[in-house]
Amino acid sequence: MATLRTTRELFRQEHGPFPSRQRAWDLSLWSGVTPPGSADSLERLNQLRLVVAFPSDRAGQAPSFRLDRTHPLVEPLTRLFEAERAVCRRSST
């Protein structure tokens, strides 16, 4: 569940008005997943090459991550999360 929430939030941030690299801590604040849970999820997604990791410029700070838009799962997941948002919008009205 943590990986799904982290992935969903990463996609939401990437398609927002100011897409940028995200750290596990930042994603955890928005997704409701613990920081270690987000970090583990991002590491798994990095191993699958769905995200790209960027080491921090400062020693001891966490890396940041960004979607690899060339990955074949990015487009289907984008459509899935957009459909999910559309259903949520319709059900809230």
N, C-alpha and C positions, 0 to 999 in steps of 0.2 A: 504494500500500500504506500509506503514511503517513497518508493521509486516512481510510482504513478503520480503522486502529488508533486514531487520534485520536478518530474518531467513536464507536467502540465504547467507548473509555474514558470519553468524555464521557457517554454513555448510562449506563454502569455507575455513575459518580459521581452522576448525577442520580437514579438509582433506589436509591441507598444510604441508610443510616440518617440521614445529614446532608447532604442536597443543598445545594449552594451554587455560586456562580460559580467558574469555574476559569480559571487562567492557563495559557498555553501551556507554561510551564516545568513546572508541576505535572503537567499531563497527560502531558508527555514522560517524566517520572520513572516513571509507572505503565504507560505504553504501550510503552516501548522505542523510541520515535521521538525523534530529536534535537529539541532546543528550536526551532531554526529550521524544522524539518519540521512540528512541531506548530503553530507560529505561522502558517506558510503554509497549512496545512490549515484552521485556524480562520478565517483570512481568506477562503478560498474558501467555506467553509460560511456565513460571514457574508454574502458576496455573494449566495449562494443563499437567504438569509434563513432557513436552518435553525437558526442560532444568533443570539443577540443579543449585541452587544459593549457592554461597560460600561467607559468610560474610567476610568483610575486617578485616585484623589483626589490622588495625589502626582505631581508633575512628573517625567517621565523613567521612570516605571514602566509596565510592560506592562498592557494592558487585560485584563479578565477576560471570560469568555464563559459563556453559559447557553443551553440548548436553548430554542427558541421552540416551546412545546408546542402552539401553534395551527397549526404548519406541517403540511400534509397527509402528509408523509413520516414524521413522528415515530411515529405508531402502527405502521405497517408495519415500520419499523426496530426499534422496541421488541420486536415479536413475533419478528423475525429474530434479534436478539441473545439473547432469552430462549430460543428454540429451540436456538441454538448452545450456550448454557450447559447446557441440559438434555442435549444429546448428549454434551458433554464430561464431565458428571457420570456419565452412564451408562457411558461408555467407561473411566472411571477406576476403576469398581468391579468 
